[in-house]
């Protein structure tokens, strides 16, 4: 009608109805299509909230290191800044200053470490936030079918970020070149220096040797990954040096053969991006960081049960981003199951330990510009 208001046809469905209709038609494929990742992980995340609350309320508390951590930070609160004198029930303080500050806050929030139930809910919140960030990564990359996320449940997170450092360094150099990367590394070092300053002023040697003791000897009875070796070899320093050399060699090979763009020399990579022959291309950041961490896990001198959370959430991405295109979905799930079984066998056995070394995620894919889009 001229001059009148155009009325919406009663037969045209709303966008929401259209999405619901499409979802109903694909209901049998929801767990297999990556376009439904957000829906599936959202449901799982809310279920995880309820599951965590149930565990805290119904499952008996098991004391592991909480009391020791509270004893260590209590020493700092009482004025002890010499790291060699800070101890707990399970031994000396072996974590850097950032750990002390975080657990000092938790010390006061939990009434000097006495309110353990509150501490459990705080760590449940930390875990849920971490899980939310992990799910966001998987949603953005759309590499893994949603059904895999049913395996990513009920694991609290504590990760060794140093294992990500080689991959992060490669990314910084790729993005900024060597010269412009140095100030950013200096900033990272400066933050560490500032955090550790009270302890460095008191006993610098004691702080560095305790907080960053890379040569600390591990006990054979707790190892998960090297149980199939004789104990004398596990404790041998030459074996540790071989692992270190193998770790560095693996990182170098991945940097040259997998992370670097085909046809790009390592010397071009060190240059300022504006002076490179080929234009800078978007880098597969998630893949490089996850691979760097996984390589570190493979060559660790010893892995204990709680270390599983250092790489657990990255395993699906590595398996479904692999270069072996025809690797069956069922086989990938079986690999996840074998790794899970290895970490849940207590005490570790020769078989469970060896299984970790024969069931790695699939080989990472060759980087190409087309595959980098959206990552």
Buried (B, 14 or more C-beta within 10 A) or exposed (E): EEEEEEEEEEEEEEEEEEEEEEEEEEEEEBBEEBEBBBEBBEEBBEEBEEBBEEEBEEEEEEEEEBBBBBBBBBBBEEEBBEBBBBBBEEEBBBBBBEBBEEBBEBBEEBEEBEEBEEBBBBBBEEBBEBBEEBBEBBBEBBBBBBEBBEBBEEBBBEBBEEBBBBBBBBBBBBBBBEEEBEEBEEEEEEEBEEBBEEBBEBBEEBBBBBBBEEEEEBEBEEBBBBBBBEEEEBBEEEBBEEBEEEBEEBBEEBBEEBBBBEEBEEEBBBBEBEEBEEEEEEBBBBBBBBBBBBBBBBBBBBBBBEBBBBBBBBBBBBBBBBEBEEBEEEEBBEBBEBBBBBBEBEEBEEEBBBBBEEBBBBEBBEBEEEBBEEB
